[in-house]
C-alpha cells in the first residue's frame, strides 16, 4: 500500500492535503511532512483545515492560522481523518473525492479511493514517513521535524500505550536526520502558560469520581475558559489528566465549546474500549483514546456517559464470570 500511495502521489499534481478540524500535532505534522516532500519534487501542493490553527501548532504551519485551499485540486489526500465529518463544513465538498486517506485510526471508514490505514502505528506520521521513503524523496530536517512532532504528540512523548518499538526506532532515525528533538520535547511537554495553570486549577474543582473511583470526569465550562483567558492550547492538556489519577480506569474531560454543545475527550488504561463508547455518540478513535461531540444539558450528558461506561464494565465482568 505504501508503494501504491507513493506511485499515485508521484504521478499527481495540484495536490490538496486535508487535516481534521481542531487540528493536533499528528494531523498537521503528517500533512506538512508530506507537503514538504511533494514541494521538494516540484509538485503544486497546499494544506487546508476548516478550523484555525492554534498558536501552539503554528510552529508547524510557519505562523499561519488560516489554511485554505489555494487552487482547484486534481488530487486530494486526507491525513489522520477517521471520519469525513471531521473535514468540517468548508471542506466537506471534498468528502467524496478523496484519492488517498492516510491514517492510523481503527475506526477509519475507508472512504477514499486508496486507503492506507495502519491501526498498529502509533501515529499517522509514521505511515506518512513510510510513503515518503517509498517516493524516493530525501527526508530533510523540515520533514524530520514534522514527523517527530506527529509521533511525539500522539504518543504523549512516548508514554502512551500506542507507543511501539517502531516508534522509538523511527524517532532515533529522525534524530539522526536532524529533528530538533530536545526543543520539541520542551515546547510541547514541559512549558505551561499561566492560563493553563489557572484553567487546571478551576477544572479540578469540577472533578467527579464514579464507580468506586474507577471513573473520573472533569467538566470545563465556557465560563471557566472566559475567566482564565485560556486558549484551545491551554485546555488541550486536560484531556489526559483524569486518567493519570491512581485507581482510575477511564478518564473523561467534557469541554463546553458553545452553549449546550460539548467536546468529550476519553482516555482508558486499557480495560475499557473508549472508542466503542464514543461511537455511540457519533465519535470514534482508539481503544485507549477517543472523542465525540454531544449536544444537550451537561448534567444529562455526564450521566449518560457514566451509564455507558458502567455498561462496558458490567459486560466485561459478565464475561469474566
C-alpha positions as CSV (number, residue, x, y, z in Angstrom):
1,X,0.0,0.0,0.0
2,X,2.9,2.4,0.7
3,X,4.3,1.8,-2.7
4,X,0.9,2.3,-4.4
5,X,0.3,5.5,-2.5
6,X,3.8,6.7,-3.4
7,X,3.3,5.9,-7.1
8,X,-0.1,7.8,-7.1
9,X,1.5,10.9,-5.5
10,X,4.4,10.9,-7.9
11,X,2.0,10.8,-10.8
12,X,-0.3,13.5,-9.4
13,X,-0.1,17.3,-9.3
14,X,-2.2,20.2,-7.9
15,X,-2.5,18.2,-4.7
16,X,-4.6,19.3,-1.7
17,X,-3.8,17.8,1.7
18,X,-6.7,18.0,4.2
19,X,-6.3,17.9,8.0
20,X,-9.1,17.3,10.6
21,X,-10.8,20.2,12.3
22,X,-9.4,21.4,15.6
23,X,-6.1,20.0,14.4
24,X,-3.4,18.4,16.6
25,X,0.2,17.6,16.1
26,X,-0.3,14.4,14.3
27,X,-2.6,15.6,11.5
28,X,-0.6,18.8,11.0
29,X,2.8,17.2,11.3
30,X,1.8,14.5,8.8
31,X,0.3,17.0,6.4
32,X,3.3,19.3,6.4
33,X,5.8,16.4,6.2
34,X,4.0,15.3,3.0
35,X,3.7,18.9,1.8
36,X,7.5,19.5,2.0
37,X,8.2,16.1,0.4
38,X,5.9,16.9,-2.5
39,X,7.3,20.5,-2.8
40,X,10.8,19.2,-3.0
41,X,10.0,17.3,-6.1
42,X,8.2,20.2,-7.8
43,X,4.6,19.5,-7.1
44,X,1.9,22.2,-6.7
45,X,0.5,21.4,-3.2
46,X,-1.3,23.1,-0.3
47,X,-2.7,22.1,3.1
48,X,-6.2,23.0,4.2
49,X,-8.0,22.9,7.5
50,X,-11.6,24.0,8.4
51,X,-10.6,25.5,11.8
52,X,-7.9,27.9,12.7
53,X,-4.5,26.7,13.8
54,X,-3.8,27.5,17.4
55,X,-0.6,29.2,18.4
56,X,0.9,26.0,19.8
57,X,0.9,24.3,16.4
58,X,1.7,27.3,14.2
59,X,5.3,26.3,14.5
60,X,4.4,23.6,12.0
61,X,2.4,25.9,9.7
62,X,5.1,28.7,9.6
63,X,2.9,31.0,11.7
64,X,-0.2,30.6,9.6
65,X,-3.5,30.3,11.4
66,X,-5.8,30.0,8.3
67,X,-5.2,27.1,5.9
68,X,-7.5,27.3,2.9
69,X,-7.3,25.6,-0.5
70,X,-5.2,27.8,-2.8
71,X,-6.3,26.2,-6.1
72,X,-8.8,23.8,-7.6
73,X,-7.2,20.4,-6.8
74,X,-6.8,17.5,-9.1
75,X,-5.7,15.1,-6.3
76,X,-6.8,15.1,-2.7
77,X,-5.2,13.5,0.3
78,X,-6.7,13.2,3.8
79,X,-4.3,12.7,6.7
80,X,-5.3,11.4,10.2
81,X,-9.0,11.7,9.5
82,X,-11.1,8.7,10.5
83,X,-14.5,10.1,9.6
84,X,-15.4,12.6,6.8
85,X,-17.4,14.5,9.4
86,X,-14.1,15.7,10.7
87,X,-13.4,17.6,7.5
88,X,-15.5,20.5,8.7
89,X,-18.2,22.4,6.8
90,X,-15.9,24.3,4.5
91,X,-14.1,21.1,3.3
92,X,-17.0,18.6,3.3
93,X,-17.4,19.2,-0.5
94,X,-14.3,17.1,-1.0
95,X,-15.5,14.2,1.1
96,X,-16.5,12.0,-1.9
97,X,-13.4,13.0,-3.9
98,X,-10.6,11.8,-1.6
99,X,-7.9,9.9,-3.6
100,X,-5.8,8.7,-0.6
101,X,-6.6,8.5,3.1
102,X,-3.6,8.0,5.3
103,X,-4.5,7.2,8.9
104,X,-3.9,5.0,11.9
105,X,-7.4,5.1,13.5
106,X,-9.0,1.7,13.6
107,X,-12.4,3.4,13.2
108,X,-11.5,4.9,9.8
109,X,-14.4,4.3,7.4
110,X,-12.3,3.6,4.3
111,X,-13.9,6.5,2.4
112,X,-11.0,7.1,-0.1
113,X,-10.2,5.5,-3.5
114,X,-7.0,4.3,-1.8
115,X,-6.9,3.8,2.0
116,X,-3.6,3.4,3.8
117,X,-4.8,2.7,7.3
118,X,-2.4,1.2,9.9
119,X,-4.1,0.8,13.3
120,X,-0.9,-0.7,14.8
121,X,1.1,2.5,14.0
122,X,1.4,5.0,16.9
123,X,0.6,7.9,14.6
124,X,-0.3,8.8,11.1
125,X,3.1,10.4,10.9
126,X,4.8,7.0,11.0
127,X,2.7,5.9,8.0
128,X,3.4,9.1,6.1
129,X,7.2,8.7,6.6
130,X,7.0,5.2,5.0
131,X,5.2,6.6,2.0
132,X,7.7,9.5,1.6
133,X,10.6,7.0,1.7
134,X,8.9,4.9,-1.0
135,X,8.6,8.1,-3.1
136,X,12.4,8.3,-3.0
137,X,12.4,11.8,-1.6
138,X,15.2,12.9,0.6
139,X,14.0,13.3,4.2
140,X,15.1,16.8,5.0
141,X,15.3,18.3,8.5
142,X,12.0,20.1,7.9
143,X,10.3,16.7,7.1
144,X,12.0,15.1,10.1
145,X,10.8,17.8,12.4
146,X,7.2,17.4,11.2
147,X,7.2,13.6,11.6
148,X,8.8,13.9,15.1
149,X,6.1,16.3,16.2
150,X,3.5,13.9,14.8
151,X,4.8,10.9,16.6
152,X,5.7,12.5,19.9
153,X,2.5,14.4,20.4
154,X,0.3,11.4,19.6
155,X,2.3,9.2,22.0
156,X,2.5,11.7,24.8
157,X,6.3,11.9,24.3
158,X,6.4,8.1,24.1
159,X,4.4,7.5,27.3
160,X,1.1,6.3,26.0
161,X,0.2,2.7,25.3
162,X,0.2,3.3,21.5
163,X,3.9,3.7,21.6
164,X,5.7,0.8,19.9
165,X,9.2,-0.4,19.3
166,X,8.9,1.1,15.8
167,X,8.0,4.5,17.4
168,X,11.4,4.5,19.1
169,X,13.2,3.3,16.0
170,X,11.6,6.0,13.9
171,X,12.4,8.7,16.5
172,X,16.0,7.6,16.5
173,X,16.1,7.8,12.7
174,X,14.5,11.3,12.8
175,X,17.1,12.4,15.4
176,X,19.9,11.3,13.1
177,X,18.2,13.2,10.2
178,X,18.4,16.4,12.3
179,X,15.0,16.6,14.0
180,X,15.2,19.1,16.9
181,X,14.1,16.6,19.5
182,X,15.1,18.4,22.6
183,X,13.4,21.6,21.5
184,X,10.1,20.0,20.6
185,X,10.1,17.9,23.8
186,X,10.4,21.1,25.9
187,X,8.0,23.1,23.8
188,X,5.2,20.5,23.7
189,X,5.6,18.7,27.0
190,X,7.2,21.0,29.6
191,X,6.3,24.6,29.0
192,X,3.0,25.6,30.6
193,X,1.3,29.0,30.4
194,X,-0.2,30.9,33.4
195,X,-3.6,30.5,31.8
196,X,-3.1,26.7,31.6
197,X,-2.3,26.5,35.3
198,X,-5.4,28.6,36.1
199,X,-7.8,26.5,34.0
200,X,-6.4,23.3,35.5
201,X,-7.0,24.8,39.0
202,X,-10.6,25.6,38.2
203,X,-11.1,22.3,36.4
204,X,-10.1,20.3,39.4
205,X,-13.0,21.8,41.3
206,X,-15.2,20.2,38.7
207,X,-13.6,16.7,39.0
208,X,-16.1,13.9,39.9
209,X,-15.4,10.3,40.6
210,X,-17.8,7.4,39.8
211,X,-17.9,3.6,40.2
212,X,-15.7,3.5,43.3
213,X,-13.1,5.8,41.9
214,X,-12.5,3.9,38.7
215,X,-14.1,6.6,36.5
216,X,-13.1,10.3,36.7
217,X,-14.7,13.1,34.8
218,X,-13.7,16.8,34.5
219,X,-16.1,19.4,33.2
220,X,-14.7,22.6,31.7
221,X,-17.3,25.3,31.0
222,X,-17.1,28.4,28.8
223,X,-17.4,30.5,31.9
224,X,-14.1,28.9,33.3
225,X,-12.4,29.4,29.9
226,X,-13.5,33.1,29.8
227,X,-12.5,33.8,33.4
228,X,-8.9,32.5,32.8
229,X,-8.5,33.6,29.3
230,X,-7.5,30.0,28.4
231,X,-6.9,29.2,24.8
232,X,-7.6,25.9,22.9
233,X,-3.9,25.1,23.5
234,X,-4.3,25.6,27.3
235,X,-7.3,23.4,27.6
236,X,-5.9,20.6,25.4
237,X,-3.7,19.2,28.1
238,X,-6.7,18.5,30.3
239,X,-7.7,15.5,28.1
240,X,-5.3,13.1,29.7
241,X,-5.4,14.4,33.2
242,X,-8.3,12.3,34.8
243,X,-6.7,9.1,33.6
244,X,-3.4,9.6,35.5
245,X,-5.1,9.5,38.9
246,X,-4.4,6.3,40.8
247,X,-7.2,3.8,40.6
248,X,-8.9,5.5,37.6
249,X,-9.5,3.2,34.6
250,X,-11.5,5.6,32.5
251,X,-11.0,9.4,32.5
252,X,-13.0,11.9,30.5
253,X,-12.9,15.6,30.0
254,X,-16.1,17.3,28.9
255,X,-15.5,20.7,27.5
256,X,-18.2,23.2,26.5
257,X,-17.4,24.6,23.1
258,X,-20.6,26.5,22.6
259,X,-23.9,26.8,24.6
260,X,-25.2,23.3,25.1
261,X,-22.6,21.7,22.9
262,X,-19.7,19.7,24.5
263,X,-16.5,18.1,23.2
264,X,-15.7,14.8,25.1
265,X,-12.2,13.5,25.3
266,X,-11.9,10.0,26.7
267,X,-8.9,8.1,27.9
268,X,-8.7,4.5,29.1
269,X,-5.9,2.5,30.8
270,X,-6.8,-0.5,28.6
271,X,-9.7,-2.4,30.2
272,X,-12.5,-0.3,28.6
273,X,-12.7,0.5,24.9
274,X,-13.5,4.2,24.9
275,X,-13.7,4.3,21.1
276,X,-16.7,2.0,21.3
277,X,-18.3,4.2,23.9
278,X,-17.7,7.4,21.9
279,X,-19.0,5.7,18.7
280,X,-22.4,5.6,20.4
281,X,-22.4,9.4,20.3
282,X,-21.2,9.7,16.7
283,X,-17.4,9.9,17.6
284,X,-14.6,7.4,17.5
285,X,-10.8,7.0,17.9
286,X,-8.7,4.3,19.5
287,X,-9.5,1.8,22.3
288,X,-7.5,3.9,24.8
289,X,-8.1,7.4,23.4
290,X,-11.3,8.6,21.7
291,X,-13.6,11.5,21.5
292,X,-17.0,12.8,20.4
293,X,-19.2,15.9,20.4
294,X,-22.5,15.9,22.2
295,X,-25.3,18.5,22.4
296,X,-27.6,18.9,25.4
297,X,-27.6,19.6,29.1
298,X,-24.2,19.0,30.8
299,X,-25.8,17.0,33.7
300,X,-27.6,14.7,31.3
301,X,-24.5,14.3,29.2
302,X,-22.3,13.4,32.2
303,X,-24.9,10.9,33.5
304,X,-25.3,9.3,30.0
305,X,-21.5,8.9,29.6
306,X,-21.2,7.4,33.1
307,X,-24.0,5.0,32.4
308,X,-22.3,3.9,29.1
309,X,-19.0,3.4,30.9
310,X,-20.7,1.3,33.6
311,X,-22.4,-0.9,31.0
312,X,-18.9,-1.6,29.5
313,X,-17.6,-2.5,32.9
314,X,-20.6,-4.8,33.5
315,X,-20.2,-6.5,30.2
316,X,-16.5,-7.3,31.0
317,X,-17.4,-8.6,34.5
318,X,-20.1,-10.8,33.0
319,X,-17.6,-12.3,30.5
320,X,-15.1,-12.9,33.4
321,X,-17.8,-14.7,35.4
